[in-house]
């Protein structure tokens, strides 16, 4: 979470797992702000590397099945940032402050942009200060069923997970 002028913001990333890994022991990763590396690849660009890599800097969140990228980016006006996306990964950006340009599109506060296929995502800051998250990962390609905090592949698996929870099995 980020606190600024009495405002508290935070985003959670829940990473889906392939069916073969879903019934393993639960794993929760939480890192304090001091453990999140911040890089400044060039003037006007600041990036908190939560998951994935920017240059030689690796974020602390790891998940081999989906190889996630999770970046919290700050751009000054007219500053630009380009980030490679591995072949086959899906990516999106969510703007939570300011306004950015992505190719010819203008994306403002509260807007989400899902990227199509490509080898990189490119951003330009349009406001005095723009802040957004960039998330990418390898798609699993499996069906998704969810109920509350439970995410499985089928409704039957959801029902079993709820029963297991109620029985105190996890």
C-alpha positions as CSV (number, residue, x, y, z in Angstrom):
1,X,0.0,0.0,0.0
2,X,1.0,3.6,-0.6
3,X,0.1,6.4,1.7
4,X,0.1,9.9,0.4
5,X,-1.5,13.0,1.8
6,X,-3.9,10.9,3.9
7,X,-4.7,8.6,1.0
8,X,-4.0,4.9,1.3
9,X,-3.8,2.9,-1.9
10,X,-3.0,-0.7,-2.4
11,X,-3.4,-3.4,-5.0
12,X,-3.4,-7.2,-4.5
13,X,-2.2,-9.6,-7.2
14,X,-3.8,-13.1,-7.0
15,X,-1.9,-15.5,-9.2
16,X,-4.0,-18.4,-10.6
17,X,-2.2,-21.7,-10.7
18,X,-2.4,-24.6,-13.1
19,X,-4.8,-27.4,-12.0
20,X,-1.8,-29.7,-11.1
21,X,-0.6,-27.1,-8.5
22,X,-3.9,-26.0,-7.0
23,X,-4.1,-28.5,-4.2
24,X,-0.7,-27.9,-2.9
25,X,0.0,-26.2,0.4
26,X,-1.3,-22.6,0.4
27,X,1.4,-19.9,-0.2
28,X,1.1,-16.3,0.7
29,X,3.8,-13.8,-0.2
30,X,3.9,-10.3,1.4
31,X,6.8,-7.9,1.2
32,X,7.2,-4.6,3.1
33,X,8.1,-1.5,1.0
34,X,11.8,-1.8,2.0
35,X,12.0,-5.1,0.2
36,X,10.5,-3.9,-3.1
37,X,13.3,-2.6,-5.3
38,X,12.9,0.8,-7.1
39,X,14.7,1.5,-10.3
40,X,15.1,4.7,-12.3
41,X,16.0,3.6,-15.9
42,X,16.1,7.2,-17.0
43,X,15.0,10.7,-15.9
44,X,11.3,11.0,-15.1
45,X,10.7,7.2,-14.8
46,X,10.5,5.4,-11.4
47,X,9.5,1.7,-11.2
48,X,8.8,-0.4,-8.2
49,X,9.6,-4.0,-9.3
50,X,7.2,-6.2,-7.4
51,X,7.4,-9.2,-9.7
52,X,9.4,-9.8,-12.9
53,X,12.5,-7.9,-14.0
54,X,13.5,-4.4,-15.1
55,X,17.0,-4.5,-16.5
56,X,19.1,-6.4,-13.9
57,X,16.7,-5.8,-11.1
58,X,14.4,-8.8,-10.1
59,X,11.3,-8.3,-8.0
60,X,10.8,-10.4,-4.9
61,X,7.5,-12.1,-5.9
62,X,8.1,-15.3,-7.7
63,X,5.7,-17.8,-9.3
64,X,7.3,-20.1,-11.9
65,X,4.0,-21.5,-13.3
66,X,2.9,-18.1,-14.7
67,X,6.1,-16.1,-14.5
68,X,4.3,-12.8,-13.5
69,X,5.4,-9.3,-14.0
70,X,4.0,-6.7,-11.6
71,X,5.4,-3.1,-11.9
72,X,4.3,0.1,-10.2
73,X,5.4,2.8,-12.6
74,X,5.6,6.6,-12.1
75,X,6.1,8.8,-15.2
76,X,6.8,12.5,-15.3
77,X,5.2,14.5,-18.1
78,X,6.7,13.5,-21.5
79,X,8.8,10.7,-19.9
80,X,8.6,7.4,-21.7
81,X,9.0,3.8,-20.6
82,X,9.1,0.6,-22.7
83,X,9.0,-2.8,-21.2
84,X,9.5,-6.1,-23.0
85,X,6.8,-8.8,-22.7
86,X,7.8,-12.4,-23.3
87,X,6.2,-14.1,-26.2
88,X,2.8,-15.6,-25.3
89,X,2.3,-13.6,-22.2
90,X,-0.8,-11.5,-21.6
91,X,-0.5,-8.0,-20.3
92,X,-2.5,-5.1,-19.0
93,X,-2.0,-1.6,-17.5
94,X,-4.2,0.2,-14.9
95,X,-3.8,3.9,-14.4
96,X,-4.5,5.1,-10.9
97,X,-3.1,8.7,-11.1
98,X,-2.7,11.0,-14.1
99,X,-2.9,10.1,-17.7
100,X,-0.7,8.1,-20.1
101,X,-0.4,7.6,-23.8
102,X,-0.1,4.1,-25.2
103,X,0.5,4.4,-29.0
104,X,-2.4,6.7,-30.1
105,X,-4.6,5.9,-27.1
106,X,-4.9,8.1,-24.0
107,X,-5.6,6.2,-20.8
108,X,-6.7,8.1,-17.8
109,X,-7.2,7.6,-14.1
110,X,-9.3,4.6,-13.3
111,X,-8.9,3.0,-16.8
112,X,-7.5,-0.4,-17.7
113,X,-5.9,-1.3,-21.0
114,X,-5.5,-4.9,-22.0
115,X,-2.7,-5.3,-24.6
116,X,-2.9,-7.5,-27.7
117,X,0.0,-9.7,-28.9
118,X,3.4,-8.0,-29.1
119,X,6.9,-8.0,-27.8
120,X,6.8,-4.9,-25.6
121,X,4.5,-2.3,-24.0
122,X,5.2,1.4,-24.4
123,X,4.0,4.3,-22.3
124,X,4.4,8.1,-22.2
125,X,3.4,10.3,-19.3
126,X,0.9,13.0,-20.2
127,X,0.2,14.5,-16.8
128,X,2.7,16.2,-14.4
129,X,2.9,12.8,-12.7
130,X,1.2,9.6,-13.9
131,X,1.1,6.4,-11.9
132,X,0.0,3.0,-13.1
133,X,0.6,-0.7,-12.7
134,X,1.7,-3.0,-15.4
135,X,0.9,-6.7,-15.0
136,X,1.8,-9.6,-17.3
137,X,2.1,-13.3,-17.1
138,X,1.9,-16.6,-19.0
139,X,-1.7,-17.6,-19.5
140,X,-2.6,-21.0,-18.1
141,X,-5.3,-21.8,-20.7
142,X,-7.6,-23.6,-18.3
143,X,-11.2,-23.0,-17.3
144,X,-11.7,-20.9,-14.2
145,X,-14.4,-21.3,-11.5
146,X,-14.5,-19.0,-8.5
147,X,-16.4,-18.5,-5.3
148,X,-15.3,-16.0,-2.7
149,X,-11.5,-16.5,-2.2
150,X,-11.6,-20.0,-3.9
151,X,-10.4,-20.3,-7.5
152,X,-10.4,-23.7,-9.1
153,X,-11.1,-25.1,-12.6
154,X,-14.7,-26.5,-12.0
155,X,-17.7,-26.0,-9.8
156,X,-17.2,-29.5,-8.4
157,X,-13.7,-28.5,-7.3
158,X,-15.0,-25.3,-5.7
159,X,-17.6,-27.3,-3.7
160,X,-14.8,-29.6,-2.6
161,X,-12.6,-26.7,-1.6
162,X,-15.4,-25.1,0.5
163,X,-16.1,-28.5,2.2
164,X,-12.3,-28.9,2.9
165,X,-12.2,-25.4,4.4
166,X,-15.3,-25.9,6.5
167,X,-13.7,-29.2,7.8
168,X,-10.6,-27.3,8.8
169,X,-8.3,-29.1,6.4
170,X,-6.6,-25.8,5.5
